[in-house]
Amino acid sequence: MGLEIQPMNLGEGEADTSFMVWSMTPGEKRWIPCSTYLILGGETPILVDAGFRDADELQASSGFPFRQSAEQTLEANLRKHGLEAGDIGILLFTHLHLDHTGVVDKLPNAKLVMQRTELGYAAAPHFPDLFYDRVDIGKIVDPLWKQVELIDGDTEIAPGVRTVVSGGHSPGHQMVYVDVDSGQAIIVGDVAYVIDPGLTQEIPPGYSVNTRDTVEALRKANREGDYLLPMHDHAVYDLYPDGIR
């Protein structure tokens, strides 16, 4: 197949460890990456999730601290792989929380692929509604609507790339399965924030709309994946400095 996955850090947010992993050391704060995964080797480059928009604006609107260095911008990350924003053909969302939608309007040639259930919930969420950034969701609904491709359930996105709906963390949350030559990689989204103990011990994050679905997704990922890739763990960059092939 020849696909490869490159993790890219689009900035960091500060979170309580009890939010990252259920009831782990409440009161302890950590800076965690807001990752995207670049899938190369197919017909078009694919991004999975989109980080956050302006750190200061988002902190003011959400109350969550964010930061981003010059090296963590989308443009700087793509340059490392010889790409520009216009080269991305698909932006695939695990879900639409505020730290996953920030560069939605920076990819002029990309299809924006998401679960219909997730977009419906993002437009009219229950508690807490601040998890969905109104500016980003507004861009998806209009003016970017012509780029949007809504999917319903598990879907093949491209040869070797498919989505598997998990629910749990959000109503339309999905994991992304990527067939690499060395095995099955699963981009788990926010089913777990960190590899250990979240994935290794199958402990959900501190927030889910359905904890049972989250736990079932953790078990499924561990059964089926050779590489498990969460969005918020610095360990990913240490484990796979050259990506996954």
N, C-alpha and C positions, 0 to 999 in steps of 0.2 A: 504493500500500500504506500509506504514511504511518507506517512504523515509524521509530523513532529509537533510538540507542544512547548512553547516558551512562556514561562511565567514573567509577568511584568508588573512592577509595583507602581501604581498611579498615585501614591500618597499614603498618608497614615491617619488613623483616627484613634482617639484615646477611649478605652473601654474598661469598665470594671471586670475583673476576672470572673465574677459570678454571672456576668452577662455572656462572657465567652464560653464558659463551661458551667453547667447548672450547679449552683451553690459553692463553687470553688473560691476559697479565700475572699469572701465579701470585703469590700473596701480597698482592695489592692487594685491599682490602676496600671494599665500597660498600653503602650502605643503599638498598634497592630497595622499591618499593611492592608490596603484596599486594592486587591490584585485584579488584573485581567489576565486571561490566558490567550496567547496568540497561537492559532493552529495553522501550520504551514504545510506545503506539500500537496495540497489539493488544487482544485480548479481556481480557487480564489482564497486569499488569506481571510481567516475568520477570527473575530474577537469574541471572547466569552466574558460578558459584563463590562462595565464602563466607568468604574471608579466614581469619584464625586466631582461636582463643579467647584467653583471658587471657594477655597477653604474658609475665608473670613465670612463670606455671605452665608454659607451653609451653617457655620457655627452660630451666627446671629439668629438664624431662623429656627434651628433645631435644638440649640443648647449643647450639642456634642462638639468637643474640640477636634479640629482637623488641621493638618499641616501638609505642605507639599513643597519639595525642593525643585530646583530647575531640572535636575536629572530625572525627576519622577513625572514630568509632564508626558502626555500622550506622544507628542511630537518627538521628544528626546528618546523615549522608549522605542518608538518605531524606527528611528534612524539607526539604532544599533543593529537592526535587521534589514537595513537597506530599503525601508518602506516609508511611504508618506500616507497621510490619512486617506487620501483618495484611492489608495490601493486596496483598502479593506472592502470586501464584497458582502460580508455578512457580520452583523453584530447580534449575537445570540445572548439572550438574557436568561440567567437562572431564575431571577426574580427582579422586582422593580423597586427595592428599597433605595433610599437616598444615596447610599454609598456604592451603588451599582449602576447608576444611570447618568453620571455626570457629563460624559463626553458624547451623549446621544446625538448632539447636533454638530459634531465635528467630523462626521464621516459621510461626505456628500454622496458617495456611490454605494453605500451599504444598505442592504435590506435589514430592517430592524425586526428580529424574530422573537416572539414571546408567546406565552400561553394566553389565550383569550380570557380565561378565568383570572389570571393575574392582573391584566390591564383593567378588567372590570372592577376588581377589588381596589386597585391602586387609585382609581378615579373616585371611589366612594368607600374608603376604608373604615373599619371599626377602630377600636383603641389599639395602639396609639396612632393617630393619623399622621403625626410628624415623621413616622418612619418612611413615608412617601413624600418626596419633595414636590410641591405643587408646581414649581417652575419646570422641572424636568418632565413630569407627567403631562403638563400642559403642552409642552413641545411635541411630545409623542402624539397626542390627540390632534394637535394642530400647532404648527405648520408642517410637521414631518409625516403626516398621516399617509401620504402616498408612498413612503418608504416602508411602512409597517406591514408585516406579514404575521397574522394571528394564526396560531396552531391550536389544535384541540387534541390533547393526549400525546402519547409517545409518537415521535416523528423522526424520520430520517431527514437530516438537514442537508447532507452531502455524503458522497461515498465515504464510509468509515466514520461518520459523525452522526450521532442520533441523540435525541433527548428522551429521558425517562422521567415521567412526572412522579414527584415524591410527595407534594404537599408538605405539611408539617410546619416549616418555618414561616411560610406564607401560603395562601390558598392555592396559588398556581406555581409554586416552586418546582423546578425541574433540575435534574442532574444531566450532565452531558457526557456521553460515552464516546471515547475516541479510540479507534483501533490503531495502535502503533505496532511496529514490527516486533517489539519485545514483549507485547502483552496488551492487556486491557487497561486503559487509563480512564478514570472517572473523575471529572470535575464536579465535586459534590456541592458546589455553591455554599450555602449556609446551613446545610444539614449538620455540619460541624464547623466550628470556627478554627479549630486547631487539630493537628494530627494526634497529639498526645496531651491529655487523655481523651479528647473528644472522640476521635475515630478508634483509637486502639482499645479504649474501654467502653465504647458505644454509649457515651454520655452526651445528651443533647445540649445545645446552648441554653442560655438563661431565658430566651424568648422563643416561643413557637405558638402558632395559632392552634396547632394540634400536636401535642407531645407524642402521642402514640404513633402518628404517622412519621414523625421525625425519627423515633427509635427504630421503626421498621425500615426506614430508608438507610439508617446507619448499618443495620444488619445486612441489608441487601448489598450495599456498597462493599462491605467487607467480604461477603461471599463471592462477588462477581468481579472485583477490581484487583489488578496487580499494582496499580499506582492510584492513590487516592489524594485528590488535590483540592483542599479547601481554599477559600478566598482570603483568609485573614491570618495566615501563619507564616512568620519569617522563616521557619524551618524549611519551607518549600524551596527557598532560594539557596539554602545550604545543601539540601539533598540533591538538587537538580540544577547546578550552576550552568550546565550546558544544555538544559532542556531534557525532554524525554522523547525517545525515538523507538 
